[in-house]
Amino acid sequence: MSTITVELGERAYPIIIEPNALQHTAALQQAIKGKTVLIVSNTTVAPLYAEQMAQTVRDLGKTVYVHELPDGEAYKNLETLNTIFDALLTHQCDRKTTIIALGGGVVGDMAGFAAASYMRGVPFIQAPTTLLSQVDSSVGGKTGINHPLGKNMIGAFYQPQLVLADINSLNTLPERELSAGLAEIIKHGAIYDAEYFAWLEQNMPALRARDAVALTHAIVRSCEIKAEVVAQDERESGLRAILNFGHTFGHAIEAGMGYGNWLHGEAVGVGMVLAADLSHRLGQLNAVEVERIRALTEAAGLPTVPPKLGLDEMIQMMRLDKKSTAGNIQFVLLNGIGKAQVQSADDDLVRATLAICAKD
């Protein structure tokens, strides 16, 4: 078992990474203070794990309800969020009710936002079942929903009480979802740890083959990196923004293609390749490093060429990014592998990078 603590003073919490973490009764007992629990999952994950987790919590003497959401990024919206509030109110859940987010990033973001909002805040636990959510979205307290004009534009910073990352849940993960999670793993090496990036280059075949030792190492190291960054900058006023490497381009691709058509990790994979290209045009990354990022992204089974969206459309959507200030697009760019910073770039350079996005 590996346990990483997100050091946030009195709001610090553990990330437990191990097989069968969903049945970690000692951690659940410590985290759940009230008598009632609402497990929020989706129609894909619930049939696999909801009853198992519900029984574990019932064995602690709790009353458990399960609420299933439709599966997919297309449902990460206000209408679906309201169904969680409907369930909480129907079951007369009080301020001591704990919400457990059982699923991937969409479930975690929405259940967390519901927890932040219901009665102005109830406790919640992240139980991520995808690689992407285990290494990224379940850690750090970002919660929220999409708006038709922009991804994750409505939400809150709200930390969980506990994160349970069950390695066994990755055995049921579709290949495409596994690759999507590898994008966030690559991101962590690219922005923070050159040695980790080199390890990923050597071990990508083992990761894609779901080797338990390799996956555990990657999940632990990625969670360590994210926990270190979040502990220094919880509300993204500075350093934490580097965790958005590839996301300025990526979020625009997701919005432009329609939420759910590209997985988040797929869009981030292309976004990292584009951000590396822009870093190179600014003289901050050499051609060999750009190719290493492209090659590792491709080795992870991710796309490296963006869809054919228009230049003007891409730029307009990037201006809606949360990092933008007064309409100026801010990018997370590299000063070599393992070093990242937030900066703007000349429009001509951005257009040159985006030229391959232009419509035929």
N, C-alpha and C positions, 0 to 999 in steps of 0.2 A: 504494500500500500504506500502511496505517496500522498502527503498532505502539504499543501502550500497555503500560507496565510496571506490574505490581502490586508496589508497593514493600514487601517484607516481609524486608528484610535479606538474609541468605544464602538465604532461600527465595523470593526475588523471581522472577517469571517474566513472559514476554511474552505479550500477546494480539495475534495477527496477524490483521488484518481486510483481506481482499482477495478478488477472484475467484481461483478455483483454489488457495485456501490449503491444501486437502487434499493438494496435491502440492508443498508447500514443502519441498523436499529439504534445504536448508541448515538450516532450523530443526529438522526431524526428526532429522537427523544429529547435531546438537548435543545434542538432548534424550534420544536413545536411547543409553544406554551399554552395555547388555548385548547378547547375541546373539539373544535370543528376544523376540517381540512377540505378545501376544494382543489382537486387535481384537474388542471386544465391541460388537455392534450389535443390531438387531432385524429382524424378518421384513419390515418395510416399507422400511427404509433400506438394509439389506445388499445387496439386489439392485441398488440404484442406485449405491452408492458403495464397497462393501467391497472388491471386487476391484481397483478403481482405486487405493485407498489401500494395499492389501496389496502390489500390484506396486511402488508407489513405495517402500515400506519394504524389499521384497525387493531392489530395486536398490541399497540401501545395504549389502547383504550380510547381512541379517538373516533368521532363520527366522520365518515368520509363520503364525499360526493364527487362524481366525475362529470366533467363537462367537455364534450368533444367539439372542436372547431373543424371547419373544412380545411383541407390541406393545401398549402401553397401561398406564395407571396402575393398572388392576386387577391387574397382575402385578408391581407394585413391592413385593415381599414376600420373606420369608425363604426360601420354597421356590424362587423364581426366582433369588435371590442364590446359593443353594447350587449351582445349575447352573454358575455362573461358577467357583466353587471346584472343582467336578468337572472342568471343562475345564483349569484350571490344574494340577491334580494329575495328570490323565490325560496331559498333555503334558510332565510333569516340569519344570514351570517353576520357576526358582530365584529368589533374591532380586534378581537383576539384570534379571529379566524386566520389560518395560514393558507396561502395559495401555493400550490406546487406546480411549477411549469415543467411538464413532462413532454419533451419533444425537441425539435430543432430551434433555429434562431427565430423563426416567425412566432412560434408558440411562446418562447421565452420573452421576446420583446413585448408581445401583447399581454401576456399574463402579468409580467412585471409592471407594465403601465397600468393595468387594472388594479394591481396591488398598491401602486403609488397613489391612485386616485380614489379608490373606494373608501369612504369614510375618512378621507384625507390621509390614508396610509394604513395598510395592514401588512403583517410579515409575509415574506414569500421565500421560497426555496427554488433554486434552479436545478433541474434534473435533465441535463442535456443528453440527447440520444444520437446526435449527428456529430461528425468530426468537427465541422465548422463551429457549431455551438459549444463544443467542449473546449476548443482552443481559443475561442474569441468571444462570441456574443454573450455567453453566460457569465462572463467575468467582467466586472467593472461598473455595473449598474446603469448602463444605457438601456432605456426602455422606450417603446414608442410604436407609432403606426405611420404608414405612408399617406401621402396626399397625391392626388393625380398630377400635381405639378412638381412634386419632389419626394424623394425617398427619406423616410425617418424625420420628416419635418415637424411632427407633432409628438411630443414625448416628455420624458423626465429622467433626471439622474436619480436612481433609487436602488440602493444596494440590497442584495439578498442576504438572508441569514446564513446560507449554506449553499455550496455547489457540490453536487454528486455526479461525477463523471464516470459512468460505468463503461469500461472498455468492451465488455461483452455486447453492448448494444450496437457496436460497429459491425458485428457479424451479419446483421440484417440490413445494413445500409447499401442502397444501390450504388453501383460503380460511379455513376455520374455525381452522386452526392459526396462520395469519398473524395473524388478529385476536387470538388468545390471546397471541401475543407482543407485540402492541401494548399490551396491558394493562400489562405490566411497563415498557414505555417510558413510558407515561403516568405510572406510579407515580414514576419517577425525576424527571420534571419537577415533579410535585406535591409531592414531599418536599424537593427540593434546589435547583431551578433554575427560577424563575418565567419567565425569558426563554425557556428551552427549552420550557416548557409552552406559552407563547404561539406559539412556532415550530411546535409540534405541531398547534395549532389551525389554523394557516394551511396546513399541509402534510399533513394527514391524508389527503386524496384522493390525493395523490401516493404516499404510503406504501402505501395499499391497492392502488394500481395497480402496485406493485412498481417504482417509479422507482428506478433504481440509485443515483443521486446522493442522493436523499432517504433511502433505506434506509441507505446507508453513513454519512451524517451522523448518523442516529438511533442506529445501532449503536455508532459511535465515541463519541458523547456519553454514551450510557447506560453503556458500559463505563468511560469516564472517571469518571463519577460513582460507580459501584460500586467501582472500584479505589481512589478517594480515600477512601471510607468504610471499606473493608476494611483499607487501610493504617493507618488510625487505630485500628481496633477489630476485630482479626482474629477473635476468639472471641465476639463479640457480648455483651460485658460492659457496653456502653453505647450509643454512637452507632449501631453497626451495626443495632440493632433497628429503626431507622426504615425500613430496607429491607423491613420486614414490613407497610407500609401496605396496608390492604385484606385482609391475610392472616388476621387473627384471625377476621373474619366469613367470609372465603373458604374457609379450611380447614374450618370447621364445615359450610359448604354442601357441600363435596366429600365429607366423611365422611357427612353426613346423606343425601345423594343416592346414595351408593355410589360408590366410586372408579372413575373412568372415564366416568361418565354425564355429568358436567360436566368440561370441560377446566379445568386449573388456572387458566389466564388468564381464562376466563369467570367462574369463581368469584371471582377477584381483582377483576375489573371490577365486579361487583356489590358486593363488599366495599369497594371504594374509594368507591362511591356511598353506602353505609351509613355508612362512617367519616366522610365529609364531612358527612352529615346529623347524626351525633352531635357532630362538631366545632361545627356550627352551634348545636345545642341547648345547648352549653357556652359559647356566646358568642365562639368563637374564629374562626369563619369566617362571612362574611356570605352572604346569600342569593344574590347574584350569583356569588360564587365556588363555592358549592355547585352552581349550575346549570351553570357552566362545566365542572366535573368530570363532571357527569352527561352533558352534551351531547357532550363529547369522547369519553367512554366509548362512548356510542351511535354517534358518528361512526366509531369504530374497528370497528363491527360486533359489539359486545359486548352481552350482556344488561345491563340496568340495574335490573331488578326481580328480587328473589330468588324462589326456588321456595317453595312452600307447605309449609314446615317449621314445626312447633310452636314457640312461644316457649320453653317449658321445655326442649325438645330442643336448640334452638340454644344456649341459655345453658349447658346442661350440657356440650355439646361444646366450647364456647369456654373453659370452665374447665380443659379438658385441654390448652389451648394452651401451648406451651413458654415463653411470656412470663409466664404466670400465676404468682403467688406466693401460697402458702397459700390457694389456691382463689379468689383475687381476680383477675379478668380485667384484663389490661393491654392497652390499645389503642394503636396508633400513630395519633395525631390531628394535625390541622393547625392552625397559628396563622397562617393565610393561605397562599396558594399559594406553594410553595417553602420552607416552614418546617414542620418536623415534630417531634414529641416523643412519648415514651411516657408514658402516664398511665392512671389508672383513671377510671371514670365511675360516677356514681350508678346503681344498678340501675333506678330508675324511668325515667331518661333512656335507658338501654340498651333497656329494654322498649318505650319509645315509638318508638325507631328501628326496633326489630324487629317492631313491631305488624303491618307489612305482610307479615311472614313467617308470621303465625298461620294455622293451618289454617281452612278454611271451616267 
